[in-house]
Amino acid sequence: MPQLRLALNQIDSTVGDIAGNAEAVVHWTRHAADQGAHLVAFPEMVLTGYPVEDLALRSSFVEASRTALHALAARLDAEGFGGTPVVVGYLDRSEDAQPRYGQPAGTPRNAAAVLHGGRVALSFAKHHLPNYGVFDEFRYFVPGDSMPVVRVHGVDVALAICEDLWQDGGRVPAARSAQAGLLLSINASPYERDKDDTRLELVRRRAREAGCTTAYLAMTGGQDELVFDGDSIVVDADGEVVARAPQFAEGSMILDLELPAAAPDAPTGMLDDGLRIDRVVLSEDPLPSYAPELAGGYAERLDADEEVYSALVIGLRAYVAKNGFSSVLIGLSGGIDSALVAALACDALGVENVHGVSMPSKYSSDHSKDDAAELARRTGLNFRTVPIEPMFDAYMGSLKLTGLAEENLQSRLRGTLLMALSNQEGQLVLAPGNKSELAVGYSTLYGDSVGAFGPIKDVYKTSVFRLARWRNRAAEERGQTPPIPETSISKPPSAELRPGQVDTDSLPDYDVLDRILELYVDRDRGRDAIVAAGFDEALVTKTLRMVDTAEYKRRQYPPGTKISPKGFGKDRRLPITNLWRESS
């Protein structure tokens, strides 16, 4: 059978940095060519970054992408790589779509091209457009209607883009009809917990449906709230794994494949499902037989907690770096949330770029102040103490606040102090709120919600504890000092805004609360269904009411890394003004 050395470049890209992204394509193509690759591939919309959102509706941005694509083809040829086909995702527009109601202006396309010999040899657009969760691709793109097939060294390679594999029909059965020897799908599939298992089963099933070896190339890195975890996969026609790339790591997976020879009478024209075979022959003759040297390898999967922790680190690092910051600022209370955020920041950015501030009030316990200082000692982050009691006394002398207003004033003074230091020193403030608190509104606007990024925004409180224990255990296994003080993990959570306060004064036990929230927030279960699952009716009613009335707070919370199927943000869109209650 013909042989083909395939290079799957699992790399990061930045939205809008077309020149930088093109440079990365050249760099990794050079690397692949040096390894003798015969076909080189890059992720979905790698040239523009993904997702581009409303940038897709700007004709100037679309034209910049198209121009850069042709310039990239010419440069690859000029640098000696013109004989190697390179598959690149980019932003295009349809040349023939007519304006119509409900269609995005300018008819943009989520597209990919095969660059060869200094030109665009073949281009095509994503056929299935996702319109769920964080995806709005019906808003931005028009679908493709072709079944692209490129012949490389005697092998017919069918091409697809991300959702083309996730949806039934379309290009997967069309690849079988076209008698392809390889189905190559380029992707920018965001990370979610346990998605790697779902993804593997998907690729195995699609390979069997297509009747050919299937390569699933994924993006890595982070973009705003999204994390891309890599985990590129190649399986054979029977669904058996041939190679699998690491999670959360940029790099090139290169492997030798033996594939069926292209049929001399391979189908052309329209297929039964309405797709048109768009076939381009780049090299008809198979390569001279050679001894396979590269197998691609199989990277072991991370365990569940390490996987989530890694996603949070990557998301934080990408957000800080891609937005032009180099250091972060965290309010350290001595509690578990700020401790975990600090550990994430140290791992993401290096301890020299992490600044912590303890801001005790008269209600702050000695053990909390000590825990904040101990965290700084263990990690080596930059640390200072700025008491807020003088500021608090000044406000109280003028306003005579009591009760909740007095409690919230302390939080808002801390928020103001953090933002002042950020303005003065140029550090990006991290908000330490977790998903449990955000769900029920257990936070103070313009206080503990202050920040430019919320690293654990999509992490329930019970998971915060689990990740903190995992991080300490991982440090011990490496012979390092665990970063998080044990007392920060073991003591009852408290905002410490009044004497003796603990979270359970206002909230159910977090283990119970989080299970209710997962059903209501993540799975959209109604009140009756949650009660039927075994939870106390009065508690469910109270919890759901807290969630419903806190929408206005969540809208004002900063972005944060998404790790669940339904995070607070684009995944879950509810009106702020909303009188519907599950308990009514």
C-alpha positions, 0 to 999 in steps of 0.5 A, spaced: 500 500 500 502 507 498 505 510 504 504 517 507 508 521 513 503 525 516 504 531 520 499 534 525 501 540 528 497 541 535 499 548 536 496 555 539 494 561 535 491 568 537 485 571 535 487 577 530 494 576 530 494 574 523 502 575 522 504 571 528 499 565 526 502 565 519 509 565 522 507 559 527 505 555 521 511 557 517 515 555 523 512 548 524 511 546 517 519 547 517 519 542 523 515 537 519 519 538 513 525 537 516 522 530 519 520 528 512 513 529 512 509 528 506 502 532 508 502 537 513 496 540 517 494 545 522 488 546 526 481 550 524 482 557 523 489 557 525 491 563 521 486 568 524 485 564 531 479 561 534 473 563 535 473 570 531 466 572 533 463 578 530 470 579 527 467 574 522 462 580 520 468 585 518 470 585 511 476 588 513 478 582 517 476 577 512 480 580 507 486 580 511 485 573 512 484 571 505 490 576 503 495 572 508 493 565 506 495 567 499 502 570 502 503 564 506 502 560 500 508 564 496 512 564 502 512 556 504 514 555 496 519 561 497 522 557 503 523 550 499 516 547 502 512 548 496 512 541 494 509 539 501 501 540 501 499 544 507 492 544 510 491 551 514 484 553 517 482 560 515 477 565 515 474 566 508 468 568 504 463 565 499 464 568 492 457 566 490 452 567 495 447 572 494 444 576 500 438 574 504 435 574 510 438 571 516 444 570 512 451 573 515 453 579 512 458 578 507 457 571 507 463 569 511 466 562 511 470 558 516 474 555 511 481 551 510 485 551 504 491 546 501 497 550 500 501 547 495 506 550 489 506 557 492 498 557 491 491 555 494 490 548 490 484 547 494 479 551 499 473 549 502 468 551 508 465 547 514 459 544 512 456 543 519 455 549 523 455 548 531 449 553 534 449 550 541 453 552 548 459 557 546 458 556 539 454 561 534 456 559 527 450 560 524 450 567 526 457 568 523 458 563 517 455 560 511 456 552 510 460 549 505 457 544 500 463 540 497 466 534 499 474 536 498 479 530 496 486 531 495 490 526 492 497 526 495 502 521 493 497 516 490 492 516 496 486 520 496 485 524 503 478 527 504 478 533 508 473 536 514 473 541 519 471 540 527 463 539 527 463 535 520 465 529 525 461 531 531 454 531 527 451 525 523 451 525 516 455 530 511 462 529 510 463 522 514 459 518 509 461 522 503 468 520 505 466 513 504 462 514 498 468 518 495 473 512 497 478 516 501 484 512 504 484 518 509 479 522 513 483 528 516 479 533 520 482 539 523 479 542 529 478 547 535 474 543 540 474 547 546 476 543 553 471 540 557 471 535 563 471 528 560 471 530 553 477 526 551 473 520 552 467 522 548 472 525 543 476 518 542 469 514 541 467 519 536 473 519 532 473 511 532 466 511 530 467 516 525 473 512 522 468 506 522 463 510 518 468 513 513 471 506 512 478 509 512 484 511 517 481 518 520 486 523 523 483 528 528 487 534 529 486 539 535 488 546 537 491 547 544 492 553 548 487 558 550 482 564 548 478 568 553 474 563 557 476 557 552 481 552 553 484 547 547 487 541 550 490 538 544 489 530 544 490 529 537 488 522 535 489 518 529 485 511 528 485 506 523 479 504 519 477 499 524 477 504 530 483 502 533 488 507 536 494 508 532 497 515 535 495 520 540 498 526 542 499 529 549 494 533 552 495 541 553 502 541 550 504 544 543 507 540 538 507 536 532 505 529 532 508 525 526 507 518 523 508 514 518 501 511 515 500 505 510 494 507 506 489 504 500 491 506 493 486 511 490 481 508 486 483 509 478 475 510 477 474 514 484 467 518 484 466 525 482 460 529 481 454 530 486 453 525 492 446 522 494 447 527 500 447 533 496 455 534 497 459 535 491 466 532 490 471 537 489 477 533 487 484 535 486 490 531 484 497 534 487 501 527 486 498 521 482 504 516 484 505 513 490 512 514 494 518 509 493 517 504 499 521 506 505 521 503 512 517 506 517 520 510 522 515 515 526 509 512 529 507 518 532 507 515 539 501 514 545 501 520 550 498 517 557 492 521 559 492 525 565 488 523 571 481 527 572 484 532 577 490 533 574 487 534 567 482 540 570 488 543 574 492 543 567 486 546 564 486 552 569 493 553 568 493 554 561 487 558 561 490 563 566 496 563 562 493 564 555 489 570 558 494 574 561 499 573 556 495 574 550 492 581 553 499 584 554 500 583 562 506 579 565 504 579 572 498 578 577 495 581 583 491 577 588 487 578 595 490 573 599 485 572 605 488 565 608 482 561 605 481 556 600 479 560 594 484 565 594 490 559 596 488 555 590 488 561 585 495 563 587 497 556 586 494 556 579 498 563 578 504 561 580 504 555 576 502 559 570 506 565 570 512 563 575 512 566 582 516 572 581 510 574 577 505 573 582 503 578 587 499 577 593 496 582 598 493 580 605 488 586 607 485 584 614 480 587 618 478 587 625 474 581 624 480 577 620 482 571 625 489 570 626 489 563 623 487 567 616 492 572 617 497 566 618 495 562 613 496 567 607 503 569 610 504 561 610 502 561 603 506 566 600 512 563 604 511 556 601 510 559 594 515 564 594 510 569 591 511 577 592 507 578 599 505 584 603 500 586 608 495 592 607 490 593 613 483 596 611 481 597 618 483 605 618 479 606 611 473 602 614 473 606 620 473 612 616 467 610 612 463 608 618 465 614 622 461 618 616 456 613 614 454 609 620 453 603 616 450 596 620 448 589 618 450 587 611 452 594 608 457 594 614 459 587 612 460 589 604 463 595 605 469 591 608 469 587 601 469 593 597 474 596 600 479 590 599 476 591 591 478 598 591 485 597 594 486 591 589 484 596 583 488 602 586 495 597 586 493 594 579 493 601 576 499 603 580 503 597 578 500 594 572 498 588 575 492 584 572 487 583 578 485 575 579 478 574 582 477 568 586 470 567 586 468 559 585 462 557 581 458 555 587 458 562 590 457 565 583 451 561 582 447 563 589 450 570 589 454 569 595 459 575 593 459 582 593 459 586 587 465 591 587 468 587 592 470 580 592 468 580 585 473 585 583 478 583 577 479 582 570 479 574 570 476 569 574 481 563 574 476 558 578 469 561 576 467 554 573 469 550 579 464 548 584 467 549 591 467 541 592 472 541 586 476 547 589 477 543 595 479 537 591 484 540 586 487 544 592 489 537 595 491 534 589 496 540 588 499 539 594 499 531 593 502 532 587 508 537 590 509 531 595 510 526 590 515 530 586 519 532 593 516 539 593 513 543 598 506 543 598 503 550 596 497 550 600 497 550 607 493 544 610 489 549 615 486 553 609 483 546 606 481 544 613 478 550 616 470 551 615 470 556 609 468 563 612 468 570 609 470 573 616 466 579 615 463 579 622 465 575 628 464 567 628 461 568 621 462 561 617 459 560 610 454 555 612 450 561 616 447 563 609 448 556 605 447 549 605 453 544 606 457 545 599 457 537 598 449 538 598 449 545 595 453 543 589 449 537 587 443 541 587 447 546 583 449 541 578 442 539 576 439 546 576 445 550 572 449 544 568 443 540 566 437 544 566 433 540 571 427 543 574 425 544 581 420 537 581 426 533 578 431 535 583 426 534 589 425 527 585 432 526 585 432 526 593 433 533 595 429 536 601 424 540 597 424 547 602 432 547 600 431 546 593 426 551 593 431 556 597 437 554 592 433 555 586 431 562 588 438 564 590 440 562 583 435 566 579 435 572 583 443 573 582 443 573 575 445 581 575 451 579 579 454 574 574 453 578 568 458 583 572 463 578 574 469 577 569 471 572 564 474 565 567 476 559 564 471 554 562 471 547 564 464 544 564 459 543 559 455 549 562 459 555 565 456 562 566 457 566 560 455 564 553 453 557 555 448 559 559 444 565 557 438 568 561 434 574 562 436 579 568 429 581 568 426 575 569 420 573 574 419 566 572 421 561 578 421 554 578 417 554 585 412 558 583 
